[in-house]
Amino acid sequence: MVFVLGRVWSAISVGILAFVSLANMSFLETGFNPLFLGLLALMVLAGVLKPHLGALLGGMAFCVTLFANEFYLTAILFIVATGAWWFFVGRKGDAQANLALLPFSVGAVGFNIITPLLIGSFLTVKESVITVAYAFFISLILAGFGTSSLMGWSILEFWNIGSLNVETNMVGMLTQASTWIALIGWLLSSAILSLFCKRQTRLFAGIGIAVALVVLLLAVLAGDWSQLGHQASWVASAQPLDIFTTFVRSDILFTILAGIIVLLGYITLGVPRRHVNEE
């Protein structure tokens, strides 16, 4: 069951990555262009048969797209990041590839907050930290497509990057404290969850998801408050309705929902098995 779900998920993730990459190459025509459809089918097939190979091919295509659209610095950094991730983590298995590409799939529908929780559930602490850092970098690039939000990149609205200044949007996000707070939250929550899941029991995994969820929620709230500019004056003048609406927002609700989904996965499917020895 898990094997089949993994291959289906790989096909979806690699398919989205391949489509966005190929559709933004000016020298390729989309639609019923045989070359476009052939390359798309080839990468999706690779994702189904060998997810880590599909991820590598998709990553190469994405890099070409960044160069073709003159985002040279981002393309170079993406090559370095992909190479480092592939050497230390990606080449070790299919799960690693599927998890690294989560920003392309779950991020496409605004549910990227589940990424660090899924990575921490399946990978060792070391692999989790490396993969989360890589997935965060991908999320930053995709956010630069237009949403400027790490929660997702809205594929229906921003799949075409030809008229966008991705790097300007990325720099704008990097100057915000909320981006770095989010990175810390992703890394900590994933590492903590991975540590608890090491025991391979539902009890420890349940405790781990609770702790990781608290860390993510604190990161989301801290990031939001860092953007208010006048936290002290806001807290002093806040009305009960202001405080209520602060907590009842899509990012908070989506974070809680992500934790519930992962917990239900532990209950129904069990804690993901790891096929490597952890120190």
ZAKOL-155474 format. One record per residue (C-alpha): x, y, z. Coordinates in steps of 0.2 Angstrom, whole numbers, plus 5000, padded with zeros to 4 digits. Example, Ala and Ser with C-alpha at 12.3 -4.5 7.8 and 13.67 -1.06 7.14 Angstrom:
2
vexmi X->5062; Y->4978; Z->5039
vexmi X->5068; Y->4995; Z->5036
***
This chain:
279
vexmi X->5000; Y->5000; Z->5000
vexmi X->5014; Y->5012; Z->5005
vexmi X->5024; Y->5007; Z->4990
vexmi X->5010; Y->5011; Z->4978
vexmi X->5006; Y->5027; Z->4986
vexmi X->5024; Y->5032; Z->4985
vexmi X->5025; Y->5029; Z->4967
vexmi X->5008; Y->5038; Z->4963
vexmi X->5015; Y->5053; Z->4974
vexmi X->5031; Y->5053; Z->4964
vexmi X->5022; Y->5053; Z->4948
vexmi X->5012; Y->5068; Z->4954
vexmi X->5027; Y->5078; Z->4961
vexmi X->5038; Y->5074; Z->4946
vexmi X->5024; Y->5078; Z->4934
vexmi X->5021; Y->5095; Z->4941
vexmi X->5040; Y->5099; Z->4942
vexmi X->5042; Y->5093; Z->4924
vexmi X->5027; Y->5103; Z->4918
vexmi X->5032; Y->5119; Z->4926
vexmi X->5050; Y->5117; Z->4920
vexmi X->5045; Y->5113; Z->4902
vexmi X->5031; Y->5125; Z->4900
vexmi X->5043; Y->5139; Z->4905
vexmi X->5056; Y->5135; Z->4892
vexmi X->5053; Y->5148; Z->4878
vexmi X->5061; Y->5136; Z->4865
vexmi X->5047; Y->5123; Z->4868
vexmi X->5029; Y->5125; Z->4863
vexmi X->5016; Y->5118; Z->4875
vexmi X->5000; Y->5110; Z->4871
vexmi X->5001; Y->5096; Z->4858
vexmi X->5019; Y->5098; Z->4854
vexmi X->5027; Y->5080; Z->4853
vexmi X->5043; Y->5086; Z->4860
vexmi X->5035; Y->5094; Z->4875
vexmi X->5023; Y->5079; Z->4878
vexmi X->5037; Y->5067; Z->4875
vexmi X->5049; Y->5075; Z->4888
vexmi X->5035; Y->5077; Z->4900
vexmi X->5030; Y->5058; Z->4899
vexmi X->5048; Y->5053; Z->4900
vexmi X->5051; Y->5062; Z->4917
vexmi X->5034; Y->5056; Z->4924
vexmi X->5038; Y->5038; Z->4919
vexmi X->5055; Y->5040; Z->4927
vexmi X->5047; Y->5046; Z->4943
vexmi X->5035; Y->5031; Z->4943
vexmi X->5049; Y->5018; Z->4940
vexmi X->5063; Y->5026; Z->4949
vexmi X->5057; Y->5041; Z->4960
vexmi X->5075; Y->5047; Z->4964
vexmi X->5079; Y->5047; Z->4945
vexmi X->5063; Y->5056; Z->4941
vexmi X->5068; Y->5069; Z->4954
vexmi X->5085; Y->5071; Z->4947
vexmi X->5079; Y->5073; Z->4929
vexmi X->5065; Y->5085; Z->4935
vexmi X->5078; Y->5095; Z->4944
vexmi X->5089; Y->5097; Z->4929
vexmi X->5075; Y->5103; Z->4919
vexmi X->5070; Y->5115; Z->4932
vexmi X->5088; Y->5122; Z->4932
vexmi X->5087; Y->5124; Z->4913
vexmi X->5071; Y->5134; Z->4915
vexmi X->5079; Y->5146; Z->4928
vexmi X->5094; Y->5149; Z->4916
vexmi X->5082; Y->5151; Z->4901
vexmi X->5072; Y->5164; Z->4910
vexmi X->5089; Y->5173; Z->4916
vexmi X->5088; Y->5169; Z->4934
vexmi X->5106; Y->5165; Z->4934
vexmi X->5111; Y->5166; Z->4952
vexmi X->5096; Y->5156; Z->4958
vexmi X->5100; Y->5143; Z->4945
vexmi X->5118; Y->5141; Z->4951
vexmi X->5112; Y->5140; Z->4969
vexmi X->5099; Y->5127; Z->4964
vexmi X->5113; Y->5117; Z->4956
vexmi X->5124; Y->5117; Z->4971
vexmi X->5109; Y->5114; Z->4983
vexmi X->5103; Y->5099; Z->4972
vexmi X->5120; Y->5092; Z->4970
vexmi X->5123; Y->5092; Z->4989
vexmi X->5106; Y->5085; Z->4993
vexmi X->5108; Y->5072; Z->4980
vexmi X->5125; Y->5066; Z->4987
vexmi X->5121; Y->5066; Z->5005
vexmi X->5102; Y->5060; Z->5004
vexmi X->5094; Y->5059; Z->4988
vexmi X->5103; Y->5045; Z->4980
vexmi X->5099; Y->5034; Z->4995
vexmi X->5081; Y->5029; Z->4991
vexmi X->5064; Y->5034; Z->4984
vexmi X->5057; Y->5041; Z->4999
vexmi X->5070; Y->5054; Z->5000
vexmi X->5066; Y->5060; Z->4983
vexmi X->5047; Y->5060; Z->4986
vexmi X->5049; Y->5070; Z->5001
vexmi X->5061; Y->5083; Z->4994
vexmi X->5049; Y->5087; Z->4980
vexmi X->5034; Y->5090; Z->4992
vexmi X->5035; Y->5109; Z->4989
vexmi X->5030; Y->5106; Z->4971
vexmi X->5015; Y->5095; Z->4975
vexmi X->5008; Y->5100; Z->4992
vexmi X->5015; Y->5118; Z->4989
vexmi X->5005; Y->5119; Z->4973
vexmi X->4989; Y->5119; Z->4983
vexmi X->4995; Y->5130; Z->4998
vexmi X->4998; Y->5116; Z->5010
vexmi X->5017; Y->5117; Z->5011
vexmi X->5017; Y->5117; Z->5030
vexmi X->5015; Y->5098; Z->5030
vexmi X->5032; Y->5096; Z->5022
vexmi X->5043; Y->5097; Z->5037
vexmi X->5031; Y->5085; Z->5047
vexmi X->5032; Y->5072; Z->5033
vexmi X->5050; Y->5073; Z->5031
vexmi X->5053; Y->5071; Z->5049
vexmi X->5041; Y->5056; Z->5049
vexmi X->5051; Y->5046; Z->5036
vexmi X->5069; Y->5051; Z->5037
vexmi X->5083; Y->5050; Z->5050
vexmi X->5087; Y->5066; Z->5060
vexmi X->5102; Y->5070; Z->5048
vexmi X->5093; Y->5066; Z->5032
vexmi X->5078; Y->5076; Z->5039
vexmi X->5089; Y->5092; Z->5042
vexmi X->5097; Y->5091; Z->5025
vexmi X->5081; Y->5087; Z->5016
vexmi X->5071; Y->5101; Z->5025
vexmi X->5084; Y->5114; Z->5021
vexmi X->5083; Y->5109; Z->5003
vexmi X->5064; Y->5109; Z->5002
vexmi X->5064; Y->5126; Z->5011
vexmi X->5075; Y->5132; Z->4997
vexmi X->5064; Y->5125; Z->4984
vexmi X->5049; Y->5133; Z->4993
vexmi X->5058; Y->5150; Z->4993
vexmi X->5060; Y->5149; Z->4974
vexmi X->5042; Y->5144; Z->4971
vexmi X->5036; Y->5158; Z->4982
vexmi X->5046; Y->5170; Z->4972
vexmi X->5035; Y->5165; Z->4957
vexmi X->5022; Y->5177; Z->4964
vexmi X->5014; Y->5172; Z->4981
vexmi X->5029; Y->5177; Z->4992
vexmi X->5022; Y->5164; Z->5004
vexmi X->5031; Y->5148; Z->5010
vexmi X->5013; Y->5141; Z->5013
vexmi X->5012; Y->5138; Z->4994
vexmi X->5014; Y->5145; Z->4976
vexmi X->4997; Y->5143; Z->4968
vexmi X->5001; Y->5133; Z->4952
vexmi X->4985; Y->5139; Z->4943
vexmi X->4990; Y->5157; Z->4945
vexmi X->5009; Y->5157; Z->4944
vexmi X->5014; Y->5142; Z->4934
vexmi X->5021; Y->5154; Z->4920
vexmi X->5036; Y->5164; Z->4927
vexmi X->5040; Y->5172; Z->4910
vexmi X->5035; Y->5190; Z->4916
vexmi X->5040; Y->5188; Z->4934
vexmi X->5055; Y->5194; Z->4943
vexmi X->5058; Y->5179; Z->4954
vexmi X->5074; Y->5184; Z->4962
vexmi X->5068; Y->5201; Z->4967
vexmi X->5053; Y->5192; Z->4976
vexmi X->5066; Y->5180; Z->4984
vexmi X->5077; Y->5194; Z->4990
vexmi X->5062; Y->5203; Z->4997
vexmi X->5057; Y->5187; Z->5007
vexmi X->5075; Y->5185; Z->5013
vexmi X->5075; Y->5202; Z->5021
vexmi X->5060; Y->5198; Z->5032
vexmi X->5063; Y->5190; Z->5049
vexmi X->5048; Y->5179; Z->5047
vexmi X->5057; Y->5169; Z->5033
vexmi X->5071; Y->5165; Z->5044
vexmi X->5060; Y->5161; Z->5059
vexmi X->5050; Y->5149; Z->5047
vexmi X->5067; Y->5140; Z->5043
vexmi X->5071; Y->5138; Z->5061
vexmi X->5053; Y->5131; Z->5064
vexmi X->5054; Y->5119; Z->5049
vexmi X->5072; Y->5112; Z->5054
vexmi X->5067; Y->5110; Z->5073
vexmi X->5050; Y->5102; Z->5070
vexmi X->5057; Y->5090; Z->5058
vexmi X->5072; Y->5085; Z->5068
vexmi X->5061; Y->5083; Z->5084
vexmi X->5048; Y->5072; Z->5075
vexmi X->5062; Y->5062; Z->5067
vexmi X->5070; Y->5059; Z->5084
vexmi X->5053; Y->5053; Z->5091
vexmi X->5049; Y->5042; Z->5076
vexmi X->5066; Y->5033; Z->5078
vexmi X->5057; Y->5022; Z->5091
vexmi X->5045; Y->5016; Z->5078
vexmi X->5030; Y->5016; Z->5090
vexmi X->5013; Y->5025; Z->5088
vexmi X->5015; Y->5032; Z->5106
vexmi X->5032; Y->5040; Z->5103
vexmi X->5027; Y->5046; Z->5086
vexmi X->5011; Y->5054; Z->5093
vexmi X->5021; Y->5063; Z->5106
vexmi X->5033; Y->5068; Z->5093
vexmi X->5020; Y->5076; Z->5081
vexmi X->5012; Y->5085; Z->5096
vexmi X->5029; Y->5093; Z->5100
vexmi X->5033; Y->5097; Z->5082
vexmi X->5016; Y->5104; Z->5079
vexmi X->5019; Y->5116; Z->5094
vexmi X->5036; Y->5121; Z->5087
vexmi X->5028; Y->5125; Z->5070
vexmi X->5014; Y->5135; Z->5077
vexmi X->5026; Y->5145; Z->5088
vexmi X->5036; Y->5149; Z->5072
vexmi X->5021; Y->5154; Z->5062
vexmi X->5015; Y->5165; Z->5076
vexmi X->5032; Y->5173; Z->5079
vexmi X->5034; Y->5176; Z->5060
vexmi X->5017; Y->5184; Z->5059
vexmi X->5021; Y->5195; Z->5074
vexmi X->5038; Y->5200; Z->5068
vexmi X->5029; Y->5208; Z->5053
vexmi X->5017; Y->5219; Z->5063
vexmi X->5031; Y->5231; Z->5067
vexmi X->5024; Y->5237; Z->5083
vexmi X->5021; Y->5221; Z->5093
vexmi X->5021; Y->5230; Z->5110
vexmi X->5008; Y->5243; Z->5105
vexmi X->4997; Y->5230; Z->5096
vexmi X->4996; Y->5219; Z->5111
vexmi X->4992; Y->5233; Z->5123
vexmi X->4978; Y->5240; Z->5112
vexmi X->4972; Y->5223; Z->5106
vexmi X->4954; Y->5218; Z->5108
vexmi X->4948; Y->5201; Z->5111
vexmi X->4942; Y->5200; Z->5093
vexmi X->4959; Y->5205; Z->5087
vexmi X->4967; Y->5191; Z->5097
vexmi X->4954; Y->5178; Z->5091
vexmi X->4957; Y->5183; Z->5072
vexmi X->4976; Y->5181; Z->5075
vexmi X->4974; Y->5163; Z->5079
vexmi X->4959; Y->5159; Z->5067
vexmi X->4968; Y->5161; Z->5051
vexmi X->4972; Y->5150; Z->5036
vexmi X->4991; Y->5147; Z->5041
vexmi X->4987; Y->5142; Z->5059
vexmi X->4972; Y->5131; Z->5054
vexmi X->4982; Y->5123; Z->5040
vexmi X->4997; Y->5120; Z->5052
vexmi X->4985; Y->5111; Z->5064
vexmi X->4977; Y->5101; Z->5050
vexmi X->4994; Y->5095; Z->5044
vexmi X->4998; Y->5089; Z->5061
vexmi X->4981; Y->5080; Z->5062
vexmi X->4984; Y->5072; Z->5045
vexmi X->5001; Y->5065; Z->5050
vexmi X->4994; Y->5058; Z->5066
vexmi X->4980; Y->5049; Z->5057
vexmi X->4993; Y->5042; Z->5046
vexmi X->5002; Y->5035; Z->5061
vexmi X->4986; Y->5028; Z->5067
vexmi X->4980; Y->5020; Z->5051
vexmi X->4996; Y->5015; Z->5042
vexmi X->5008; Y->5014; Z->5056
vexmi X->5024; Y->5024; Z->5059
vexmi X->5035; Y->5024; Z->5043
vexmi X->5048; Y->5011; Z->5043
vexmi X->5066; Y->5016; Z->5040
vexmi X->5078; Y->5005; Z->5031
vexmi X->5094; Y->5012; Z->5037
vexmi X->5104; Y->5011; Z->5054
vexmi X->5103; Y->5027; Z->5065
vexmi X->5116; Y->5031; Z->5076
***
